[in-house]
Amino acid sequence: MFLSVFDVFKIGIGPSSSHTMGPMTAASRFLDELRTGDWPRPRHAVVTSLKASLHGSLAFTGVGHGTGRAVVLGLCGYAPDSVDPDRIDAIVAGVEAEGMVHPEGHPAYRFRPALDLIYDKKERLPGHTNGLQFYAYDADGAPLLRRVYYSIGGGFVVSEAELARGEIKTDAVEVPYPFGDAREMLAMARDSGLSIAQMKRANEEARIGRRGLEQGLDRLWAAMDGCIERGLRTDGIMPGGLNVSRRAKAIHQQLQTAWQRNELGPLAGNDWLSVFAMAVNEENAAGSRVVTAPTNGAAGVIPSVLKYHQQFEAGASRASIHDMLLTAAAIGGIIKHNASISGAEVGCQGEVGSASAMAAAALCAAMGGTPAQVENAAEIALEHHLGMTCDPVAGLVQIPCIERNAFGAVKAVTAASLAMKGDGTHKVSLDVCVETMRQTGEDMSERYKETSQGGLAVNVPAC
């Protein structure tokens, strides 16, 4: 099994990898299918108009997560990693005013978001709770093409056919260490004498070479660090109607003042972790540039722990940041492969829980942990997120999501520290914990899987 670090971590926009980035990618894939796909085209038939429908969790929380806007952007030909967040409002307003999309390389298509984008809360598509359908019509309104896509978490998108075949679209490549679970990972590390990061590096270099990997990791960390810095200097009210104020800037100013006075209390480490994580997730809630880590809803945990390492550990370096990203991606790939990172599928245990496990492993590796200690750190962090629900108030990635990232980061550091105090021997393996998370997600009520139909979402006033 090979899932690249650049599949686990994707540069995109907020507020959601599954509800924003995924639908944008699905719309783009539909455009590609229109132009180049092998589908029966009636003689002289020309596509003139498009429609789309959102189902399951996308329908219930799509407004708060910006799913409709994402579909519009995707049908305009934009991609999550390249669209300018500062232009999104103008692009969407233009489509709403004209009722047309103009993707590059295509003719103009009629698409009126108010009429042609349906939030269908009645029909849940069979493959996954995050389902989308796209339709193309000719000038007489006759249907020419219908395609179904599923946004399965972390920005991953599969077609109906790919889901049925169990496929995730990644590069097919032979790698030297194709571990599919933690047991295999530890066995390969033991046999090879390599660290988890070294094995992951070898796998990545088999795909894109050393220079490509180094440049890609630099881009990821630059995007993560840039997101933290933007969040720390920006204040105001976040969009969506909850009137939630940004807090990271004010907290950061307090911490800087205490730092300058050498007033370092016993909770200083937790405070810095928390403010870094909150800065990222406030940016995410505002629809700014973020990195899925492994999702947007959990985007603050790993960058926070990496920033903490960089700022407070003497041995921090470019190389250690790269190793942390590679280690985290190895753990994230195992979780994705054997369970889920989708809040709509297994609740927030799959988002913040997975991110905390990945961050714990990364920090443990940076502290010199053995592969067994790194696996132990990941297990500890994930174990203590089991059962966590996804219940965003008003369907917005704000309450409880922003603070939840801060706590995920603190748990990650605690887990790494605990693992380093032992020798890697422990009763509950990471594989058992991942399987437990999967089973717990299956048992969890749909109300607590990113539908905003239970928990805080129904007990906290949305206005």
C-alpha positions as MATLAB code, in Angstrom:
seq = 'MFLSVFDVFKIGIGPSSSHTMGPMTAASRFLDELRTGDWPRPRHAVVTSLKASLHGSLAFTGVGHGTGRAVVLGLCGYAPDSVDPDRIDAIVAGVEAEGMVHPEGHPAYRFRPALDLIYDKKERLPGHTNGLQFYAYDADGAPLLRRVYYSIGGGFVVSEAELARGEIKTDAVEVPYPFGDAREMLAMARDSGLSIAQMKRANEEARIGRRGLEQGLDRLWAAMDGCIERGLRTDGIMPGGLNVSRRAKAIHQQLQTAWQRNELGPLAGNDWLSVFAMAVNEENAAGSRVVTAPTNGAAGVIPSVLKYHQQFEAGASRASIHDMLLTAAAIGGIIKHNASISGAEVGCQGEVGSASAMAAAALCAAMGGTPAQVENAAEIALEHHLGMTCDPVAGLVQIPCIERNAFGAVKAVTAASLAMKGDGTHKVSLDVCVETMRQTGEDMSERYKETSQGGLAVNVPAC';
ca = [
       0.000    0.000    0.000;
       1.385    3.409   -0.944;
      -0.255    6.699   -0.072;
       2.055    9.618   -0.751;
       2.835   12.353    1.754;
       1.347   14.667   -0.875;
      -1.891   12.687   -0.835;
      -2.131   12.888    2.945;
      -1.183   16.585    2.977;
      -2.782   18.741    0.285;
      -2.557   22.503   -0.112;
      -6.025   23.927   -0.578;
      -8.625   26.251    0.908;
     -10.968   26.144    3.889;
     -13.239   25.438    5.512;
     -13.411   21.698    4.770;
     -11.373   19.162    2.846;
     -14.349   16.835    2.352;
     -17.048   19.492    1.940;
     -15.093   22.207    0.106;
     -11.949   20.851   -1.546;
     -13.493   17.487   -2.461;
     -16.592   18.920   -4.194;
     -14.412   21.416   -6.083;
     -12.248   18.551   -7.301;
     -15.323   16.476   -8.190;
     -16.701   19.327  -10.302;
     -13.359   19.616  -12.061;
     -13.348   15.883  -12.760;
     -16.824   16.178  -14.267;
     -15.537   18.881  -16.614;
     -12.705   16.570  -17.671;
     -15.225   13.797  -18.280;
     -17.331   16.108  -20.435;
     -14.370   16.957  -22.612;
     -12.367   13.759  -22.817;
     -14.401   10.939  -21.256;
     -15.467    7.841  -23.116;
     -19.233    8.284  -22.930;
     -21.813    7.834  -25.732;
     -22.341   11.186  -27.415;
     -25.464   11.415  -29.570;
     -24.711   12.747  -33.062;
     -24.626   16.560  -33.151;
     -25.500   16.787  -29.436;
     -23.846   19.696  -27.644;
     -23.740   20.222  -23.888;
     -25.185   23.645  -23.067;
     -26.196   23.443  -19.395;
     -25.149   21.750  -16.157;
     -26.796   20.821  -12.875;
     -25.550   19.315   -9.625;
     -27.022   17.816   -6.473;
     -25.503   17.324   -3.014;
     -26.456   14.405   -0.787;
     -25.994   13.139    2.758;
     -23.665   15.192    4.925;
     -22.918   17.510    1.986;
     -26.585   18.457    1.846;
     -27.001   18.918    5.599;
     -23.883   21.019    6.247;
     -22.976   22.164    2.762;
     -24.090   25.750    3.287;
     -21.923   26.214    6.376;
     -18.995   24.410    4.746;
     -19.135   26.397    1.492;
     -19.909   23.311   -0.611;
     -22.088   25.187   -3.082;
     -19.393   27.789   -3.617;
     -16.863   24.997   -4.116;
     -18.993   23.383   -6.829;
     -19.294   26.733   -8.605;
     -15.528   27.232   -8.448;
     -14.875   23.716   -9.719;
     -17.272   24.154  -12.639;
     -15.439   27.375  -13.457;
     -12.261   25.313  -13.779;
     -10.531   26.293  -10.534;
      -8.562   23.876   -8.322;
      -8.210   24.024   -4.508;
      -4.430   24.397   -4.553;
      -4.341   27.291   -7.027;
      -7.520   29.345   -6.667;
      -6.908   32.756   -5.097;
      -8.914   32.867   -1.825;
      -9.211   36.656   -2.172;
     -11.032   36.302   -5.526;
     -13.528   33.600   -4.547;
     -16.368   35.962   -3.583;
     -16.098   37.839   -6.874;
     -15.960   34.635   -8.948;
     -19.047   33.179   -7.290;
     -20.944   36.483   -7.484;
     -20.191   36.668  -11.209;
     -21.638   33.203  -11.829;
     -24.723   33.999   -9.751;
     -25.306   37.211  -11.701;
     -24.740   35.769  -15.184;
     -25.996   32.219  -14.672;
     -23.068   30.875  -16.706;
     -19.698   29.210  -16.084;
     -16.734   29.668  -18.409;
     -14.174   26.918  -17.718;
     -11.003   27.128  -19.770;
     -11.031   24.810  -22.776;
     -14.831   24.475  -22.738;
     -17.719   26.415  -24.190;
     -19.762   28.443  -21.745;
     -22.359   26.381  -19.868;
     -25.532   27.600  -18.242;
     -25.378   27.050  -14.498;
     -27.612   29.042  -12.171;
     -26.562   28.159   -8.612;
     -29.931   29.066   -7.066;
     -31.765   26.716   -9.457;
     -29.217   24.205  -10.712;
     -27.528   23.263   -7.418;
     -29.780   21.121   -5.210;
     -29.184   20.343   -1.529;
     -31.000   17.001   -1.433;
     -31.478   16.071    2.228;
     -33.843   13.205    1.426;
     -31.656   10.914   -0.667;
     -28.381    9.564    0.689;
     -26.382    8.036   -2.140;
     -25.400    4.413   -1.471;
     -21.613    4.677   -1.638;
     -20.784    7.296    1.003;
     -22.501   10.021    2.963;
     -20.608   12.702    0.985;
     -22.199   12.155   -2.408;
     -22.490   14.464   -5.426;
     -24.273   14.041   -8.749;
     -23.519   16.096  -11.857;
     -25.675   16.320  -14.971;
     -25.146   17.697  -18.472;
     -27.981   18.663  -20.865;
     -28.351   19.799  -24.452;
     -30.147   22.936  -25.614;
     -33.533   21.157  -25.517;
     -33.014   20.004  -21.943;
     -32.335   16.382  -22.899;
     -29.916   14.663  -20.499;
     -26.563   13.732  -22.033;
     -24.377   12.679  -19.092;
     -24.731   11.899  -15.388;
     -21.836   11.149  -13.077;
     -21.665   10.369   -9.338;
     -18.666   11.220   -7.174;
     -17.929   10.748   -3.500;
     -15.792   13.030   -1.344;
     -14.405   10.463    1.056;
     -12.385   12.699    3.389;
      -9.119   14.617    3.302;
      -9.846   15.992   -0.167;
      -9.922   12.511   -1.742;
     -12.557   12.065   -4.444;
     -13.611    8.836   -6.126;
     -16.131    8.183   -8.849;
     -18.993    5.750   -8.381;
     -17.093    3.133  -10.374;
     -13.821    3.686   -8.506;
     -15.557    3.321   -5.162;
     -17.126    0.059   -6.281;
     -13.669   -1.208   -7.249;
     -12.143    0.008   -3.971;
      -9.851    2.447   -5.759;
      -8.338    5.702   -4.537;
      -6.703    7.593   -7.378;
      -2.999    7.693   -6.513;
       0.102    7.073   -8.565;
       0.689    3.383   -9.186;
       4.334    2.810   -8.319;
       6.495    0.064   -6.871;
       7.945    1.125   -3.527;
      10.572   -0.610   -1.383;
       8.542   -0.514    1.861;
       4.849   -1.059    1.006;
       3.528   -1.378    4.565;
      -0.256   -1.399    4.867;
      -0.572   -1.413    8.631;
       1.509   -0.700   11.727;
       2.509   -4.332   12.223;
       4.051   -4.455    8.746;
       5.624   -1.039    9.265;
       7.376   -2.136   12.454;
       8.499   -5.416   10.910;
      10.016   -3.627    7.912;
      11.711   -1.105   10.197;
      13.167   -3.934   12.290;
      14.385   -5.880    9.257;
      15.839   -2.863    7.464;
      17.229   -1.003   10.469;
      15.571    2.178    9.141;
      13.348    4.681   10.880;
       9.754    5.189    9.769;
      10.735    8.493    8.154;
      13.613    6.832    6.273;
      11.315    4.124    4.896;
       8.719    6.695    3.917;
      11.431    8.796    2.263;
      12.599    5.803    0.226;
       9.027    5.180   -0.916;
       8.542    8.806   -1.944;
      11.875    9.046   -3.750;
      10.946    5.977   -5.797;
       8.067    8.074   -7.087;
       9.430   11.608   -7.519;
      13.137   11.553   -6.684;
      15.007   13.266   -3.880;
      14.827   16.807   -5.244;
      11.110   16.587   -5.958;
      10.474   15.274   -2.455;
      12.561   17.952   -0.756;
      10.901   20.746   -2.738;
       7.459   19.335   -2.049;
       8.069   19.058    1.682;
       9.386   22.622    1.727;
       6.175   23.794    0.026;
       4.020   21.946    2.558;
       5.810   23.396    5.566;
       5.860   26.879    4.035;
       2.089   26.689    3.522;
       1.513   25.402    7.065;
       3.815   27.983    8.643;
       2.374   30.764    6.505;
      -1.109   29.827    7.646;
      -0.026   30.020   11.301;
       1.556   33.431   10.770;
      -1.534   34.833    8.978;
      -3.756   33.551   11.749;
      -1.583   35.110   14.445;
      -1.812   38.585   12.912;
      -5.484   38.593   11.866;
      -8.439   39.460   14.050;
     -12.129   40.180   13.493;
     -15.306   38.125   13.138;
     -15.292   34.865   11.205;
     -17.878   34.434    8.420;
     -21.008   32.306    8.600;
     -23.368   34.105   10.955;
     -22.282   32.734   14.345;
     -20.365   35.962   15.004;
     -17.440   34.053   16.486;
     -14.452   36.308   17.108;
     -10.914   35.316   16.223;
      -8.818   34.903   19.378;
      -5.402   33.733   18.210;
      -3.966   37.216   17.622;
      -4.871   38.503   21.104;
      -3.650   35.323   22.823;
      -0.405   35.466   20.854;
       0.183   39.048   21.921;
      -0.264   38.021   25.567;
       2.188   35.143   25.148;
       4.757   37.360   23.463;
       4.523   39.893   26.279;
       5.024   37.163   28.890;
       7.935   35.753   26.855;
       9.666   39.145   26.705;
       9.314   39.475   30.481;
      10.616   35.934   30.983;
       7.334   35.038   32.669;
       7.074   31.403   31.638;
       4.379   29.681   33.651;
       3.877   25.924   33.910;
       1.285   25.970   31.094;
       3.321   28.004   28.616;
       3.929   25.039   26.331;
       0.232   24.232   26.157;
      -0.565   27.881   25.508;
       1.812   28.118   22.543;
       0.553   24.835   21.084;
      -3.019   26.036   21.433;
      -2.490   29.432   19.847;
      -0.661   27.932   16.855;
      -3.489   25.435   16.292;
      -6.219   28.032   16.741;
      -4.493   30.385   14.301;
      -4.663   27.721   11.585;
      -8.253   26.793   12.199;
      -9.416   30.374   12.332;
      -7.836   30.802    8.912;
      -9.549   27.611    7.775;
     -12.931   28.817    9.018;
     -12.420   32.008    7.011;
     -11.836   30.028    3.798;
      -8.151   30.908    3.539;
      -5.203   28.849    2.278;
      -4.566   25.800    4.478;
      -3.072   22.330    4.266;
      -5.226   19.270    4.877;
      -3.520   17.536    7.770;
      -5.103   15.077    7.171;
      -8.333   17.125    6.839;
      -9.193   20.809    6.994;
     -11.248   20.371   10.137;
      -8.107   19.021   11.816;
      -5.668   21.236    9.926;
      -4.207   22.934   13.005;
      -2.924   19.965   15.005;
       0.142   18.901   13.009;
       1.315   22.422   12.039;
       1.025   23.415   15.697;
       3.226   20.556   16.868;
       5.762   21.197   14.084;
       5.874   24.906   14.973;
       6.254   24.000   18.658;
       9.197   21.748   17.753;
      10.763   24.454   15.599;
      10.390   27.206   18.174;
      11.212   25.376   21.395;
      13.530   22.452   20.601;
      17.237   23.121   20.102;
      17.675   20.356   17.530;
      14.982   21.625   15.181;
      16.026   21.949   11.550;
      14.744   21.720    7.993;
      15.642   18.026    8.044;
      13.736   17.374   11.276;
      10.636   19.125    9.900;
      10.836   16.939    6.795;
      11.179   13.786    8.898;
       8.201   14.822   11.000;
       6.047   15.321    7.897;
       7.116   11.939    6.520;
       6.458   10.156    9.812;
       3.058   11.793   10.185;
       2.157   10.843    6.617;
       3.100    7.212    7.262;
       0.714    7.053   10.219;
      -1.997    8.960    8.353;
      -1.761    6.568    5.430;
      -2.240    3.583    7.735;
      -5.308    5.150    9.330;
      -6.769    6.172    5.965;
      -6.142    2.717    4.487;
      -7.610    0.727    7.379;
     -10.322    3.016    8.764;
     -11.207    6.586    7.824;
     -10.195   10.219    8.277;
     -13.674   11.478    7.366;
     -15.797   13.167   10.013;
     -18.851   12.367    7.914;
     -17.951    8.683    8.079;
     -16.576    8.096   11.609;
     -16.952   11.403   13.460;
     -14.194   13.676   14.706;
     -12.192   10.743   16.081;
     -11.226   10.251   12.432;
     -10.225   13.882   11.946;
      -8.695   15.417   15.072;
      -8.003   11.947   16.474;
      -6.047   10.940   13.396;
      -4.245   14.283   13.278;
      -3.245   13.954   16.927;
      -1.912   10.437   16.331;
       0.080   11.652   13.323;
       1.461   14.635   15.254;
       2.383   12.469   18.255;
       4.295   10.076   16.022;
       6.051   12.961   14.283;
       7.176   14.584   17.523;
       8.266   11.275   19.037;
      10.408   10.657   15.946;
      11.939   14.144   16.216;
      12.768   13.432   19.863;
      14.748   10.353   18.818;
      12.076    7.743   19.413;
      12.465    4.239   18.032;
       9.886    2.962   15.526;
       8.188    1.082   18.383;
       8.013    4.254   20.491;
       6.684    6.235   17.504;
       3.931    3.659   16.951;
       3.162    3.756   20.679;
       2.859    7.555   20.607;
       0.394    7.386   17.710;
      -1.670    4.752   19.504;
      -1.837    6.715   22.754;
      -3.041    9.857   21.002;
      -5.653    8.061   18.901;
      -6.916    5.952   21.803;
      -7.869    9.044   23.751;
      -9.951   10.456   20.915;
     -12.037    7.304   20.396;
     -15.752    8.056   20.256;
     -15.341   11.763   19.526;
     -18.321   13.012   17.544;
     -18.499   15.596   14.768;
     -21.218   18.118   15.690;
     -20.329   21.534   14.203;
     -22.709   24.284   15.272;
     -24.588   25.680   12.250;
     -22.522   23.401   10.012;
     -19.551   25.747   10.402;
     -16.022   24.578   11.171;
     -15.821   26.885   14.196;
     -17.520   25.495   17.328;
     -16.135   23.163   18.680;
     -13.611   22.623   15.889;
     -11.144   25.455   16.521;
     -10.538   24.701   20.205;
     -10.666   20.968   19.493;
      -7.537   21.333   17.347;
      -5.757   22.984   20.256;
      -6.594   20.044   22.511;
      -5.540   17.580   19.799;
      -2.131   19.237   19.675;
      -1.729   19.144   23.467;
      -2.705   15.450   23.538;
      -0.184   14.742   20.781;
       2.697   16.232   22.773;
       1.571   14.381   25.897;
       1.382   11.104   23.964;
       4.871   11.594   22.510;
       6.278   12.334   25.942;
       4.639    9.277   27.482;
       5.907    7.049   24.674;
       9.451    8.346   25.114;
       9.325    7.370   28.795;
       8.828    3.734   27.802;
      10.577    1.293   25.490;
       7.773    0.919   22.943;
       6.206   -2.093   24.625;
       2.465   -1.650   25.186;
      -0.740   -3.672   25.377;
      -2.916   -1.963   22.722;
      -1.364   -1.780   19.264;
      -1.997    1.052   16.828;
      -3.658   -1.431   14.472;
      -6.114   -2.486   17.172;
      -6.828    1.155   17.972;
      -7.433    1.995   14.294;
      -9.785   -0.964   13.933;
     -11.598    0.116   17.098;
     -12.048    3.577   15.629;
     -13.492    2.064   12.466;
     -15.953   -0.074   14.419;
     -16.909    2.856   16.650;
     -17.581    4.950   13.558;
     -19.826    2.246   12.134;
     -21.805    2.131   15.379;
     -22.045    5.923   15.719;
     -25.371    7.557   14.941;
     -25.488    9.592   11.723;
     -26.501   12.567   13.880;
     -22.925   12.761   15.116;
     -21.179   12.434   11.740;
     -20.902   15.981   10.376;
     -24.628   16.397    9.792;
     -25.146   19.020   12.537;
     -28.159   17.038   13.756;
     -26.891   16.153   17.226;
     -24.654   17.238   20.088;
     -23.588   20.861   20.322;
     -25.102   21.537   16.918;
     -28.622   21.218   18.312;
     -27.999   22.530   21.833;
     -26.127   25.737   21.027;
     -28.173   28.528   19.409;
     -26.920   29.166   15.883;
     -27.604   32.889   16.029;
];
